[in-house]
């Protein structure tokens, strides 16, 4: 009979990638990646990426603040438009002839029932200078 031999367990390639990813993440958390040979050369790039991320966050807050301001102004414009329409309707009601006559009746004024007449001038009295010169002769 043949002898029994011990075989090493085969590691899957996906588990190797996971362990490598975990080791990179762990090295970033504990700061050991700063001791690598290429790390000092990448430091300006890391600072640049940090600056961009801070800029992105600030821009997002600024945009949200502007959206809130726009919404508040939109609500204010709507309220002012409602006030304008109600004031305009009240003014139209108060400027009706019947409403004016009713309000003035309480103060003693009455509405005229005589229609207006058209006053026409004579041709010769049209000019002020002609009247002056004709008056001298």
Phi, psi and omega per residue, in radians:
X1 nan 2.750 -3.087
X2 -1.513 2.682 -3.131
X3 -1.448 2.599 3.072
X4 -1.421 2.406 3.117
X5 -2.180 2.666 -3.132
X6 -1.596 2.249 3.115
X7 -1.889 2.415 3.080
X8 -1.239 2.433 3.097
X9 -1.192 2.442 -3.115
X10 -1.447 2.251 3.105
X11 -1.530 2.416 3.119
X12 -1.372 2.566 -3.121
X13 -1.152 -0.542 -3.129
X14 -1.165 -0.615 3.137
X15 -1.199 -0.495 3.104
X16 -1.170 -0.728 3.134
X17 -1.171 -0.691 3.130
X18 -1.122 -0.721 -3.129
X19 -1.207 -0.577 3.097
X20 -1.204 -0.726 3.095
X21 -1.101 -0.703 3.108
X22 -1.152 -0.666 -3.124
X23 -1.209 -0.620 3.093
X24 -1.164 -0.752 3.126
X25 -1.119 -0.722 3.124
X26 -1.170 -0.645 3.134
X27 -1.199 -0.525 3.088
X28 -1.278 -0.655 -3.132
X29 -1.211 -0.733 -3.093
X30 -1.567 -0.076 3.055
X31 1.471 0.127 -3.106
X32 -1.283 -0.264 3.119
X33 -1.198 -0.324 3.117
X34 -1.260 -0.299 -3.126
X35 -1.559 -0.101 3.121
X36 -1.190 2.851 -3.054
X37 -1.220 -0.637 -3.080
X38 -1.518 -0.142 -3.043
X39 -1.053 -0.810 -3.114
X40 -1.068 -0.529 3.114
X41 -1.266 -0.468 -3.139
X42 -1.557 -0.118 -3.085
X43 -1.050 -0.778 3.084
X44 -1.067 -0.627 3.123
X45 -1.175 -0.675 3.107
X46 -1.134 -0.721 3.087
X47 -1.109 -0.717 3.102
X48 -1.075 -0.775 3.105
X49 -1.119 -0.653 3.095
X50 -1.120 -0.756 3.100
X51 -1.068 -0.751 3.122
X52 -1.121 -0.678 3.139
X53 -1.185 -0.684 3.088
X54 -1.130 -0.716 3.108
X55 -1.094 -0.717 3.113
X56 -1.115 -0.746 3.123
X57 -1.133 -0.754 3.128
X58 -1.107 -0.709 3.121
X59 -1.120 -0.672 3.111
X60 -1.118 -0.783 3.102
X61 -1.104 -0.713 3.129
X62 -1.091 -0.764 -3.141
X63 -1.126 -0.723 3.108
X64 -1.121 -0.664 3.103
X65 -1.118 -0.730 3.117
X66 -1.138 -0.679 3.115
X67 -1.094 -0.726 3.107
X68 -1.122 -0.713 3.109
X69 -1.114 -0.741 3.137
X70 -1.089 -0.735 -3.142
X71 -1.148 -0.690 3.110
X72 -1.142 -0.719 3.113
X73 -1.173 -0.643 3.107
X74 -1.101 -0.734 3.090
X75 -1.125 -0.700 3.124
X76 -1.132 -0.720 3.110
X77 -1.103 -0.695 3.115
X78 -1.095 -0.777 3.122
X79 -1.107 -0.757 3.139
X80 -1.141 -0.597 3.102
X81 -1.173 -0.689 3.094
X82 -1.097 -0.755 3.116
X83 -1.112 -0.737 3.127
X84 -1.055 -0.809 -3.111
X85 -1.126 -0.726 -3.137
X86 -1.182 -0.699 3.105
X87 -1.153 -0.674 3.124
X88 -1.140 -0.712 3.116
X89 -1.143 -0.709 3.114
X90 -1.140 -0.714 3.108
X91 -1.101 -0.715 3.114
X92 -1.113 -0.662 3.115
X93 -1.161 -0.747 -3.100
X94 -1.270 -0.371 -3.114
X95 -1.626 0.051 3.037
X96 -1.135 2.547 -3.126
X97 -1.058 -0.738 -3.120
X98 -1.141 -0.659 3.136
X99 -1.194 -0.709 3.109
X100 -1.116 -0.780 3.129
X101 -1.083 -0.704 3.139
X102 -1.134 -0.732 -3.111
X103 -1.252 -0.616 3.132
X104 -1.356 -0.412 3.117
X105 -1.105 -0.577 3.128
X106 -1.234 -0.347 3.110
X107 -1.683 0.010 3.065
X108 1.798 -0.024 3.103
X109 -1.535 2.517 3.100
X110 -2.131 2.677 -3.119
X111 -1.377 2.361 -3.116
X112 -1.264 2.400 3.087
X113 -1.777 -0.141 3.131
X114 -1.486 2.217 3.141
X115 -1.223 2.690 -3.134
X116 -1.243 2.629 3.088
X117 -1.873 2.676 3.068
X118 -1.630 2.190 3.131
X119 -1.707 2.184 3.132
X120 -2.018 2.420 3.119
X121 -1.525 2.704 3.012
X122 -1.368 2.707 -3.077
X123 -1.102 -0.717 -3.045
X124 -1.279 -0.355 -3.136
X125 -1.665 0.225 -3.094
X126 -1.203 -0.756 -3.046
X127 -1.736 2.397 3.119
X128 -1.143 -0.735 -3.131
X129 -1.144 -0.658 3.118
X130 -1.119 -0.679 3.112
X131 -1.134 -0.646 -3.132
X132 -1.182 -0.835 -3.095
X133 -1.194 -0.649 3.130
X134 -1.218 -0.480 3.128
X135 -1.262 -0.401 -3.103
X136 -1.361 -0.631 -3.063
X137 -1.304 nan nan
